[in-house]
């Protein structure tokens, strides 16, 4: 009996030790699992200049599509601006107005362009001679172009960013038409994925350099990187087309470019890649560092590797710069203009306005509005906030009134917004 009790006691002790060990292992495994989850969460949480952005795991099977059905604007209807602003129709009956440029003499030029098979391939001049807030002159300024976007007046030349090159024409301020032949000063690679045909132009402060935005030929390099030569870049040239160099790279589609007021800092609005998820990858606004690499196509938002490019160019991934301001995934943030006027309230001055053309590779709409990013001391100082909305008519029916693209600030401090889907330009002014 004593031996039996001793054996039973030993068995109980053994079972207790065994269960304690199992529990300990279970706790350790749970702790390890939580640690791994936390590590994964930390890896996907990126700190930008204005906020932390949570990046979901990439989904390479994602193939959502929600295309917009354009229903137009009924008479009297306009986009909606915050209280204290007025929105009116500035110009209408244009042919897909994609970009707006205000020349030094205050003439307004509109690039009317679209996909290759339906582009008007022209630039229209608008002039408000009596300063009543509406143009009283509308003239076809240039024709026979090739998907024009960027425009620039510099040193008695009018520059045009065609999809296949930069062309310049002899120009005198005030002329209403150019019929003379232009000269292509810089060939550019054309063609490619999903409307990346736009070539924007911007001069520096002393007009000694011109910057050209060139989008990628693909979504994520799927046609081979040899097809991406001189693409997904911002290029720099001399005004005669010489001296080309890559100013910054790894920018999938950097359409909107502008200088932050009071600085020598270039900013770009960049469209990021598709087919990784509804909420991946966010478009962004960022300062553009000379010689900087911004990830495309190997990584996104810094060093988060695109799984479709895993193992390729780890040297570049290590260099990838985290962009400054996330603008939402698939918003197609195309237009960019810093507010350098005085008419808007103080909080808007020196801040950035971004035209979001709107999503397609997403289950629900995103974008289709103009957002404002506040700046202080030449740096982004807050998250994007809605400024001009109302473009979506009925999301459930995929209906939109129009799609905002480029933005320009007029000398009187009002703002123009190109609505290419509605063939309209809107003017936003602060109530007096």
VOPAGU-2260 file (C-alpha; in pm, 1 decimal, decimal comma):
REM VOPAGU-2260
SITE   aa  ch    i         X         Y         Z
SITE  UNK   A    0       0,0       0,0       0,0
SITE  UNK   A    1     282,5     239,4      85,3
SITE  UNK   A    2     455,4     162,8    -247,3
SITE  UNK   A    3     125,4     216,5    -431,0
SITE  UNK   A    4      74,1     557,1    -265,3
SITE  UNK   A    5     432,6     653,8    -344,4
SITE  UNK   A    6     385,7     553,7    -706,6
SITE  UNK   A    7      59,0     746,2    -727,7
SITE  UNK   A    8     220,0    1055,4    -577,4
SITE  UNK   A    9     505,7    1033,3    -825,1
SITE  UNK   A   10     260,4    1000,2   -1111,8
SITE  UNK   A   11      65,1    1305,5    -995,6
SITE  UNK   A   12     386,7    1508,5    -970,1
SITE  UNK   A   13     492,3    1395,3   -1318,8
SITE  UNK   A   14     154,1    1489,1   -1466,2
SITE  UNK   A   15     170,5    1829,6   -1295,6
SITE  UNK   A   16     519,2    1893,4   -1431,8
SITE  UNK   A   17     412,6    1777,9   -1778,8
SITE  UNK   A   18     104,6    2001,9   -1784,0
SITE  UNK   A   19     302,7    2295,0   -1651,0
SITE  UNK   A   20     556,7    2241,8   -1927,6
SITE  UNK   A   21     284,9    2223,6   -2191,7
SITE  UNK   A   22     125,4    2540,5   -2059,7
SITE  UNK   A   23     461,8    2709,4   -2056,4
SITE  UNK   A   24     527,6    2602,3   -2416,2
SITE  UNK   A   25     180,4    2720,2   -2513,8
SITE  UNK   A   26     242,1    3057,5   -2351,9
SITE  UNK   A   27     580,1    3082,9   -2520,5
SITE  UNK   A   28     428,7    2991,8   -2856,8
SITE  UNK   A   29     148,7    3246,1   -2808,2
SITE  UNK   A   30     401,2    3509,1   -2708,7
SITE  UNK   A   31     610,9    3428,4   -3013,6
SITE  UNK   A   32     303,3    3446,4   -3234,8
SITE  UNK   A   33     203,9    3782,8   -3088,7
SITE  UNK   A   34     559,4    3903,0   -3127,8
SITE  UNK   A   35     562,1    3798,5   -3492,9
SITE  UNK   A   36     226,7    3965,9   -3550,8
SITE  UNK   A   37     353,0    4282,3   -3385,3
SITE  UNK   A   38     669,0    4272,0   -3593,8
SITE  UNK   A   39     461,5    4231,3   -3909,4
SITE  UNK   A   40     237,4    4515,9   -3799,7
SITE  UNK   A   41     536,6    4738,2   -3733,5
SITE  UNK   A   42     685,1    4650,2   -4071,5
SITE  UNK   A   43     364,9    4763,3   -4242,4
SITE  UNK   A   44     322,4    5083,5   -4040,1
SITE  UNK   A   45     512,2    5362,4   -4213,2
SITE  UNK   A   46     569,7    5704,2   -4063,4
SITE  UNK   A   47     547,7    5989,5   -4312,8
SITE  UNK   A   48     591,1    6364,1   -4264,5
SITE  UNK   A   49     226,7    6411,3   -4161,6
SITE  UNK   A   50      96,1    6079,7   -4031,2
SITE  UNK   A   51     151,4    5707,9   -3982,7
SITE  UNK   A   52       9,5    5508,1   -4270,7
SITE  UNK   A   53     -97,1    5146,2   -4221,9
SITE  UNK   A   54     -18,3    4935,4   -4526,3
SITE  UNK   A   55    -217,1    4610,9   -4556,5
SITE  UNK   A   56     -51,1    4295,3   -4680,9
SITE  UNK   A   57     -20,0    4298,1   -5060,7
SITE  UNK   A   58    -271,7    4086,3   -5249,1
SITE  UNK   A   59    -130,8    3984,3   -5586,4
SITE  UNK   A   60    -465,9    3827,4   -5681,3
SITE  UNK   A   61    -648,4    4160,4   -5649,7
SITE  UNK   A   62    -825,7    4254,6   -5970,0
SITE  UNK   A   63   -1113,0    4481,2   -5865,7
SITE  UNK   A   64   -1253,0    4718,3   -6125,1
SITE  UNK   A   65   -1510,1    4995,1   -6086,7
SITE  UNK   A   66   -1520,5    5229,1   -6384,3
SITE  UNK   A   67   -1693,8    5564,5   -6374,6
SITE  UNK   A   68   -1999,9    5637,8   -6585,1
SITE  UNK   A   69   -1994,4    6008,9   -6671,0
SITE  UNK   A   70   -2340,5    6166,4   -6640,9
SITE  UNK   A   71   -2236,5    6533,6   -6656,6
SITE  UNK   A   72   -2359,6    6834,0   -6458,9
SITE  UNK   A   73   -2719,2    6952,7   -6472,1
SITE  UNK   A   74   -2774,2    7324,6   -6526,6
SITE  UNK   A   75   -2682,5    7520,0   -6215,5
SITE  UNK   A   76   -2504,0    7230,4   -6046,4
SITE  UNK   A   77   -2140,0    7275,7   -5956,0
SITE  UNK   A   78   -1876,8    7106,4   -5741,5
SITE  UNK   A   79   -1895,2    7195,3   -5373,4
SITE  UNK   A   80   -1629,9    7403,3   -5193,8
SITE  UNK   A   81   -1609,6    7486,4   -4821,2
SITE  UNK   A   82   -1821,8    7764,3   -4675,3
SITE  UNK   A   83   -1688,2    8101,8   -4780,8
SITE  UNK   A   84   -1604,1    7997,3   -5137,0
SITE  UNK   A   85   -1792,7    8035,1   -5463,2
SITE  UNK   A   86   -1772,1    7791,9   -5754,9
SITE  UNK   A   87   -1870,1    7897,4   -6107,2
SITE  UNK   A   88   -1826,9    7755,9   -6455,1
SITE  UNK   A   89   -1529,5    7938,5   -6607,8
SITE  UNK   A   90   -1522,7    7767,9   -6949,1
SITE  UNK   A   91   -1717,9    7487,7   -7115,1
SITE  UNK   A   92   -1747,8    7295,8   -7441,5
SITE  UNK   A   93   -1378,7    7211,3   -7439,0
SITE  UNK   A   94   -1238,4    6885,1   -7573,3
SITE  UNK   A   95   -1118,1    6689,6   -7270,6
SITE  UNK   A   96    -927,7    6973,6   -7096,1
SITE  UNK   A   97    -642,0    6791,2   -6926,7
SITE  UNK   A   98    -400,0    7062,5   -6814,4
SITE  UNK   A   99    -408,0    7438,0   -6744,6
SITE  UNK   A  100    -113,5    7674,9   -6769,2
SITE  UNK   A  101    -115,9    8045,1   -6677,6
SITE  UNK   A  102     146,7    8234,6   -6877,2
SITE  UNK   A  103     349,2    8528,0   -6738,6
SITE  UNK   A  104     117,8    8772,7   -6923,2
SITE  UNK   A  105    -184,0    8603,0   -6754,6
SITE  UNK   A  106    -309,6    8429,7   -7068,8
SITE  UNK   A  107    -460,8    8091,5   -6985,9
SITE  UNK   A  108    -369,2    7790,6   -7198,6
SITE  UNK   A  109    -558,2    7461,8   -7190,8
SITE  UNK   A  110    -412,8    7135,9   -7324,6
SITE  UNK   A  111    -698,0    6932,3   -7473,5
SITE  UNK   A  112    -575,6    6576,3   -7492,9
SITE  UNK   A  113    -676,7    6220,4   -7417,4
SITE  UNK   A  114    -598,4    5860,6   -7505,6
SITE  UNK   A  115    -426,8    5836,5   -7840,9
SITE  UNK   A  116    -729,2    5732,4   -8046,6
SITE  UNK   A  117    -956,4    6011,9   -7920,4
SITE  UNK   A  118    -727,4    6302,7   -7834,1
SITE  UNK   A  119    -803,3    6652,1   -7969,4
SITE  UNK   A  120    -426,7    6715,4   -7975,3
SITE  UNK   A  121    -461,3    7090,0   -7942,0
SITE  UNK   A  122    -409,9    7382,6   -7705,4
SITE  UNK   A  123    -677,1    7648,5   -7654,2
SITE  UNK   A  124    -613,9    8006,1   -7539,2
SITE  UNK   A  125    -853,2    8166,3   -7289,1
SITE  UNK   A  126    -821,8    8537,3   -7206,6
SITE  UNK   A  127   -1020,9    8744,5   -6958,7
SITE  UNK   A  128    -963,6    9095,2   -7092,5
SITE  UNK   A  129   -1222,8    9277,4   -6879,5
SITE  UNK   A  130   -1131,7    9099,3   -6553,2
SITE  UNK   A  131   -1487,1    8984,1   -6481,0
SITE  UNK   A  132   -1382,2    8631,8   -6386,0
SITE  UNK   A  133   -1480,1    8474,5   -6718,5
SITE  UNK   A  134   -1285,5    8454,3   -7045,1
SITE  UNK   A  135   -1411,3    8672,9   -7329,8
SITE  UNK   A  136   -1160,1    8533,7   -7579,8
SITE  UNK   A  137   -1138,7    8167,6   -7673,0
SITE  UNK   A  138    -899,3    8078,2   -7953,0
SITE  UNK   A  139    -747,2    7757,5   -8084,9
SITE  UNK   A  140    -380,6    7833,2   -8020,5
SITE  UNK   A  141    -195,3    7523,2   -8141,6
SITE  UNK   A  142    -303,6    7214,6   -8335,5
SITE  UNK   A  143    -154,7    6893,3   -8474,7
SITE  UNK   A  144      12,3    6806,3   -8147,1
SITE  UNK   A  145      58,5    6458,7   -8001,8
SITE  UNK   A  146    -122,7    6418,5   -7670,5
SITE  UNK   A  147       3,8    6748,4   -7527,3
SITE  UNK   A  148      10,7    6808,0   -7153,8
SITE  UNK   A  149     289,2    7029,3   -7019,6
SITE  UNK   A  150     311,4    7393,0   -7135,6
SITE  UNK   A  151     571,5    7658,9   -7062,6
SITE  UNK   A  152     655,8    8010,5   -7182,2
SITE  UNK   A  153    1028,1    8077,6   -7159,2
SITE  UNK   A  154    1267,2    8312,9   -7342,4
SITE  UNK   A  155    1024,8    8392,7   -7628,0
SITE  UNK   A  156     945,9    8027,4   -7680,5
SITE  UNK   A  157     629,7    7831,4   -7613,9
SITE  UNK   A  158     718,5    7478,3   -7499,3
SITE  UNK   A  159     483,6    7181,3   -7526,0
SITE  UNK   A  160     525,2    6844,3   -7357,7
SITE  UNK   A  161     395,0    6600,9   -7619,3
SITE  UNK   A  162     383,1    6236,0   -7521,9
SITE  UNK   A  163     679,2    6160,4   -7751,6
SITE  UNK   A  164     891,8    6467,8   -7692,0
SITE  UNK   A  165     934,5    6829,9   -7592,5
SITE  UNK   A  166     863,5    7073,9   -7875,7
SITE  UNK   A  167     923,2    7448,1   -7870,3
SITE  UNK   A  168     775,0    7717,3   -8091,2
SITE  UNK   A  169     879,5    8077,6   -8149,7
SITE  UNK   A  170     637,6    8291,1   -7946,5
SITE  UNK   A  171     561,4    8651,9   -7863,0
SITE  UNK   A  172     350,2    8729,3   -7556,1
SITE  UNK   A  173      -3,1    8817,8   -7653,2
SITE  UNK   A  174     -22,4    8629,1   -7980,0
SITE  UNK   A  175    -339,3    8427,1   -8015,5
SITE  UNK   A  176    -226,4    8156,1   -8254,9
SITE  UNK   A  177      85,1    7966,2   -8355,4
SITE  UNK   A  178      90,9    7827,8   -8707,2
SITE  UNK   A  179     467,4    7798,8   -8759,8
SITE  UNK   A  180     639,5    7464,6   -8731,2
SITE  UNK   A  181     790,7    7381,6   -8396,4
SITE  UNK   A  182    1118,5    7207,0   -8321,8
SITE  UNK   A  183    1143,7    6889,0   -8116,8
SITE  UNK   A  184    1429,4    6960,7   -7876,7
SITE  UNK   A  185    1402,7    6634,5   -7681,8
SITE  UNK   A  186    1256,2    6300,2   -7789,5
SITE  UNK   A  187    1075,5    6109,3   -7513,7
SITE  UNK   A  188     961,2    5747,0   -7488,0
SITE  UNK   A  189     590,8    5712,1   -7567,2
SITE  UNK   A  190     325,0    5444,8   -7522,7
SITE  UNK   A  191     265,7    5220,7   -7225,5
SITE  UNK   A  192      23,3    5121,7   -6955,1
SITE  UNK   A  193    -295,9    5289,9   -6837,6
SITE  UNK   A  194    -272,3    5645,1   -6971,2
SITE  UNK   A  195      83,1    5723,7   -6864,0
SITE  UNK   A  196     117,6    5951,5   -7165,5
SITE  UNK   A  197     135,0    6287,9   -6986,8
SITE  UNK   A  198     461,7    6487,3   -6995,3
SITE  UNK   A  199     450,5    6786,4   -6763,6
SITE  UNK   A  200     693,9    7080,5   -6782,6
SITE  UNK   A  201     825,0    7316,4   -6514,2
SITE  UNK   A  202    1107,0    7571,8   -6512,3
SITE  UNK   A  203    1324,1    7657,0   -6214,2
SITE  UNK   A  204    1341,6    8003,3   -6057,0
SITE  UNK   A  205    1606,4    8149,5   -6288,5
SITE  UNK   A  206    1473,4    7971,1   -6599,3
SITE  UNK   A  207    1803,1    7790,3   -6649,7
SITE  UNK   A  208    1652,2    7439,0   -6629,6
SITE  UNK   A  209    1333,8    7264,6   -6735,6
SITE  UNK   A  210    1193,4    6964,4   -6549,0
SITE  UNK   A  211     990,3    6696,4   -6728,3
SITE  UNK   A  212     772,8    6434,1   -6563,6
SITE  UNK   A  213     763,6    6098,9   -6745,9
SITE  UNK   A  214     542,0    5814,9   -6622,8
SITE  UNK   A  215     622,9    5445,3   -6641,3
SITE  UNK   A  216     546,2    5220,3   -6938,3
SITE  UNK   A  217     391,2    4956,1   -6713,6
SITE  UNK   A  218     217,9    4888,9   -6384,9
SITE  UNK   A  219     510,6    4723,8   -6209,0
SITE  UNK   A  220     775,4    4655,2   -6471,6
SITE  UNK   A  221     591,1    4356,3   -6616,5
SITE  UNK   A  222     714,9    4428,7   -6968,8
SITE  UNK   A  223    1075,8    4422,3   -6858,9
SITE  UNK   A  224    1285,3    4705,2   -6722,5
SITE  UNK   A  225    1442,1    4766,8   -7061,6
SITE  UNK   A  226    1105,0    4922,0   -7153,7
SITE  UNK   A  227    1141,8    5169,7   -6866,4
SITE  UNK   A  228    1448,2    5352,0   -6994,0
SITE  UNK   A  229    1410,6    5726,0   -6909,6
SITE  UNK   A  230    1067,8    5654,9   -6758,1
SITE  UNK   A  231     917,8    5672,4   -6408,4
SITE  UNK   A  232    1148,2    5971,4   -6369,6
SITE  UNK   A  233    1166,1    6345,2   -6347,8
SITE  UNK   A  234    1417,5    6457,6   -6608,7
SITE  UNK   A  235    1613,6    6782,1   -6615,8
SITE  UNK   A  236    1729,6    6961,0   -6933,0
SITE  UNK   A  237    1861,4    7295,5   -7046,5
SITE  UNK   A  238    1611,0    7520,9   -7229,0
SITE  UNK   A  239    1756,1    7412,7   -7565,2
SITE  UNK   A  240    1703,6    7043,7   -7485,9
SITE  UNK   A  241    2066,3    6965,4   -7407,2
SITE  UNK   A  242    2216,0    6837,1   -7084,1
SITE  UNK   A  243    1951,6    6575,6   -7004,8
SITE  UNK   A  244    1989,9    6396,7   -6673,7
SITE  UNK   A  245    1764,8    6206,2   -6436,1
SITE  UNK   A  246    1676,0    6440,0   -6150,8
SITE  UNK   A  247    1485,6    6173,9   -5952,6
SITE  UNK   A  248    1369,0    5818,1   -6021,4
SITE  UNK   A  249    1142,4    5540,4   -5897,4
SITE  UNK   A  250     836,9    5766,3   -5939,1
SITE  UNK   A  251     573,9    5555,2   -6114,0
SITE  UNK   A  252     369,9    5840,1   -6263,0
SITE  UNK   A  253     469,7    6184,6   -6132,5
SITE  UNK   A  254     221,8    6399,2   -6328,9
SITE  UNK   A  255     177,5    6708,9   -6109,7
SITE  UNK   A  256     498,3    6899,6   -6032,0
SITE  UNK   A  257     542,7    7239,3   -5866,3
SITE  UNK   A  258     776,3    7436,7   -5640,8
SITE  UNK   A  259     683,4    7494,5   -5277,4
SITE  UNK   A  260     649,2    7873,4   -5237,3
SITE  UNK   A  261     952,6    8044,4   -5087,0
SITE  UNK   A  262    1173,7    7739,2   -5136,7
SITE  UNK   A  263    1380,2    7563,8   -5400,3
SITE  UNK   A  264    1206,7    7235,1   -5320,3
SITE  UNK   A  265    1035,3    7047,9   -5600,0
SITE  UNK   A  266     717,2    6856,1   -5515,2
SITE  UNK   A  267     536,3    6590,9   -5716,3
SITE  UNK   A  268     195,9    6421,8   -5702,2
SITE  UNK   A  269     258,0    6056,3   -5786,8
SITE  UNK   A  270      22,5    5776,9   -5896,2
SITE  UNK   A  271     127,2    5449,0   -5741,8
SITE  UNK   A  272      85,7    5092,8   -5873,8
SITE  UNK   A  273    -228,7    4883,9   -5918,3
SITE  UNK   A  274    -338,0    4524,4   -5849,5
SITE  UNK   A  275    -208,0    4483,7   -5493,8
SITE  UNK   A  276    -534,3    4551,1   -5309,4
SITE  UNK   A  277    -812,8    4803,0   -5259,6
SITE  UNK   A  278    -597,9    4995,0   -5011,7
SITE  UNK   A  279    -254,3    4942,6   -5160,7
SITE  UNK   A  280     -52,7    5131,3   -5275,2
SITE  UNK   A  281    -143,3    5489,8   -5168,3
SITE  UNK   A  282     -75,8    5767,8   -5414,7
SITE  UNK   A  283     130,9    6043,4   -5259,1
SITE  UNK   A  284     258,5    6399,5   -5255,0
SITE  UNK   A  285     628,8    6427,0   -5186,7
SITE  UNK   A  286     926,3    6655,3   -5195,4
SITE  UNK   A  287    1160,3    6535,2   -5467,4
SITE  UNK   A  288    1522,8    6508,1   -5367,6
SITE  UNK   A  289    1788,1    6550,1   -5633,3
SITE  UNK   A  290    1917,2    6201,6   -5712,2
SITE  UNK   A  291    1647,3    6045,1   -5494,6
SITE  UNK   A  292    1494,0    5702,7   -5562,2
SITE  UNK   A  293    1130,6    5647,3   -5455,7
SITE  UNK   A  294    1092,7    5271,6   -5488,9
SITE  UNK   A  295     908,5    5191,1   -5811,1
SITE  UNK   A  296     883,6    4914,5   -5915,4
SITE  UNK   A  297    1082,7    4722,9   -5654,5
SITE  UNK   A  298     930,4    4864,1   -5336,6
SITE  UNK   A  299     668,4    5109,1   -5215,9
SITE  UNK   A  300     645,7    5364,2   -4934,9
SITE  UNK   A  301    1008,5    5316,6   -4859,7
SITE  UNK   A  302    1143,8    4964,4   -4839,4
SITE  UNK   A  303     820,5    4760,8   -4850,1
SITE  UNK   A  304     904,6    4510,8   -5122,2
SITE  UNK   A  305     655,8    4455,4   -5403,7
SITE  UNK   A  306     614,5    4072,7   -5398,1
SITE  UNK   A  307     605,4    4068,6   -5778,9
SITE  UNK   A  308     960,2    4206,2   -5778,6
SITE  UNK   A  309    1093,6    4011,9   -5478,2
SITE  UNK   A  310    1468,5    3962,3   -5482,8
SITE  UNK   A  311    1529,5    4214,6   -5758,2
SITE  UNK   A  312    1756,6    4512,4   -5699,3
SITE  UNK   A  313    1790,3    4499,8   -5318,9
SITE  UNK   A  314    2049,1    4775,1   -5359,3
SITE  UNK   A  315    1779,7    5012,6   -5483,4
SITE  UNK   A  316    1527,3    4899,1   -5223,7
SITE  UNK   A  317    1773,0    5006,4   -4952,6
SITE  UNK   A  318    1779,6    5355,0   -5106,9
SITE  UNK   A  319    1401,8    5395,2   -5139,4
SITE  UNK   A  320    1271,6    5717,8   -4983,8
SITE  UNK   A  321     944,8    5727,3   -4787,2
SITE  UNK   A  322     715,5    5987,6   -4950,0
SITE  UNK   A  323     585,9    6279,8   -4745,7
SITE  UNK   A  324     205,1    6273,7   -4768,5
SITE  UNK   A  325     -17,6    5970,6   -4847,9
SITE  UNK   A  326    -314,4    6068,2   -5066,2
SITE  UNK   A  327    -522,4    5748,8   -5062,8
SITE  UNK   A  328    -497,2    5438,1   -5276,1
SITE  UNK   A  329    -595,1    5451,1   -5643,5
SITE  UNK   A  330    -707,8    5814,9   -5619,6
SITE  UNK   A  331    -522,3    5900,1   -5942,4
SITE  UNK   A  332    -379,3    6218,7   -5796,6
SITE  UNK   A  333    -276,7    6407,0   -6111,2
SITE  UNK   A  334    -297,2    6782,5   -6060,5
SITE  UNK   A  335     -75,9    6983,2   -5825,1
SITE  UNK   A  336     -61,3    7355,2   -5754,2
SITE  UNK   A  337      68,2    7542,4   -5453,0
SITE  UNK   A  338    -146,5    7834,5   -5347,2
SITE  UNK   A  339      72,1    8143,1   -5385,8
SITE  UNK   A  340    -215,6    8393,4   -5391,2
SITE  UNK   A  341    -361,5    8617,8   -5121,7
SITE  UNK   A  342    -738,3    8592,7   -5177,6
SITE  UNK   A  343    -798,9    8264,0   -4994,5
SITE  UNK   A  344    -801,2    8260,6   -4613,5
SITE  UNK   A  345    -462,7    8252,4   -4441,2
SITE  UNK   A  346    -465,4    7879,6   -4367,9
SITE  UNK   A  347    -461,3    7798,3   -4740,4
SITE  UNK   A  348    -166,6    8017,7   -4828,8
SITE  UNK   A  349     143,9    7829,9   -4944,8
SITE  UNK   A  350     -42,2    7499,5   -4912,0
SITE  UNK   A  351     -86,8    7241,6   -5186,8
SITE  UNK   A  352    -399,6    7156,9   -5383,8
SITE  UNK   A  353    -414,3    6814,4   -5551,2
SITE  UNK   A  354    -661,2    6712,4   -5821,7
SITE  UNK   A  355    -769,2    6350,1   -5779,0
SITE  UNK   A  356    -902,6    6214,8   -6107,2
SITE  UNK   A  357   -1048,5    5906,3   -5939,1
SITE  UNK   A  358   -1000,8    5531,5   -5905,1
SITE  UNK   A  359   -1070,6    5237,1   -6132,4
SITE  UNK   A  360    -874,1    4946,5   -5973,0
SITE  UNK   A  361   -1080,5    4947,0   -5654,0
SITE  UNK   A  362   -1408,1    4796,3   -5527,8
SITE  UNK   A  363   -1539,6    5136,9   -5421,6
SITE  UNK   A  364   -1462,7    5482,9   -5554,2
SITE  UNK   A  365   -1175,7    5685,3   -5413,7
SITE  UNK   A  366   -1060,8    6026,7   -5526,4
SITE  UNK   A  367   -1292,8    6224,9   -5757,0
SITE  UNK   A  368   -1220,6    6546,4   -5569,2
SITE  UNK   A  369    -964,2    6815,5   -5500,9
SITE  UNK   A  370    -783,9    6789,4   -5166,9
SITE  UNK   A  371    -579,6    7044,1   -4975,3
SITE  UNK   A  372    -256,0    6973,2   -4787,3
SITE  UNK   A  373    -157,4    7247,0   -4537,9
SITE  UNK   A  374     205,2    7364,6   -4531,7
SITE  UNK   A  375     408,3    7562,0   -4279,1
SITE  UNK   A  376     759,3    7690,8   -4333,9
SITE  UNK   A  377     779,3    7508,9   -4664,7
SITE  UNK   A  378     690,4    7169,1   -4512,3
SITE  UNK   A  379     365,8    6968,2   -4511,2
SITE  UNK   A  380     189,6    7033,8   -4182,4
SITE  UNK   A  381    -121,0    6818,8   -4187,7
SITE  UNK   A  382    -311,7    6538,7   -4352,8
SITE  UNK   A  383    -503,3    6594,9   -4678,1
SITE  UNK   A  384    -850,5    6739,6   -4637,1
SITE  UNK   A  385   -1139,2    6761,5   -4882,1
SITE  UNK   A  386   -1168,2    7095,3   -5061,2
SITE  UNK   A  387   -1371,1    7053,5   -5381,3
SITE  UNK   A  388   -1618,3    6764,8   -5378,2
SITE  UNK   A  389   -1949,3    6663,6   -5531,9
SITE  UNK   A  390   -1804,2    6501,0   -5842,4
SITE  UNK   A  391   -1956,0    6162,9   -5751,7
SITE  UNK   A  392   -2324,4    6156,0   -5850,9
SITE  UNK   A  393   -2425,8    5805,8   -5737,4
SITE  UNK   A  394   -2149,3    5575,0   -5619,4
SITE  UNK   A  395   -2380,9    5271,9   -5615,0
SITE  UNK   A  396   -2451,0    5322,1   -5984,4
SITE  UNK   A  397   -2089,1    5413,5   -6060,7
SITE  UNK   A  398   -2208,9    5754,6   -6180,8
SITE  UNK   A  399   -1997,1    6067,2   -6159,7
SITE  UNK   A  400   -2063,1    6421,2   -6283,3
SITE  UNK   A  401   -1703,8    6479,7   -6382,9
SITE  UNK   A  402   -1339,1    6416,6   -6295,0
SITE  UNK   A  403   -1099,4    6687,3   -6171,7
SITE  UNK   A  404    -746,3    6691,5   -6307,9
SITE  UNK   A  405    -512,0    6987,6   -6314,8
SITE  UNK   A  406    -522,0    7302,5   -6102,9
SITE  UNK   A  407    -395,9    7654,1   -6167,2
SITE  UNK   A  408    -389,1    7968,0   -5953,8
SITE  UNK   A  409    -487,8    8293,6   -6125,4
SITE  UNK   A  410    -326,7    8633,0   -6051,1
SITE  UNK   A  411    -641,8    8745,9   -5865,7
SITE  UNK   A  412    -601,1    8454,1   -5623,7
SITE  UNK   A  413    -886,4    8244,7   -5757,7
SITE  UNK   A  414    -831,6    7883,7   -5860,7
SITE  UNK   A  415    -910,1    7700,6   -6183,6
SITE  UNK   A  416    -983,5    7327,2   -6190,7
SITE  UNK   A  417    -994,4    7128,8   -6514,1
SITE  UNK   A  418   -1279,1    6875,5   -6529,3
SITE  UNK   A  419   -1182,6    6669,8   -6834,1
SITE  UNK   A  420   -1478,5    6431,6   -6820,3
SITE  UNK   A  421   -1729,3    6720,5   -6825,4
SITE  UNK   A  422   -1525,2    6929,5   -7073,8
SITE  UNK   A  423   -1540,1    7214,6   -6824,9
SITE  UNK   A  424   -1309,4    7439,4   -6624,0
SITE  UNK   A  425   -1434,4    7550,7   -6283,5
SITE  UNK   A  426   -1330,9    7870,8   -6104,1
SITE  UNK   A  427   -1317,4    7872,8   -5724,8
SITE  UNK   A  428   -1299,9    8209,1   -5550,0
SITE  UNK   A  429   -1315,8    8324,1   -5189,9
SITE  UNK   A  430   -1625,3    8521,9   -5096,6
SITE  UNK   A  431   -1551,3    8891,9   -5059,0
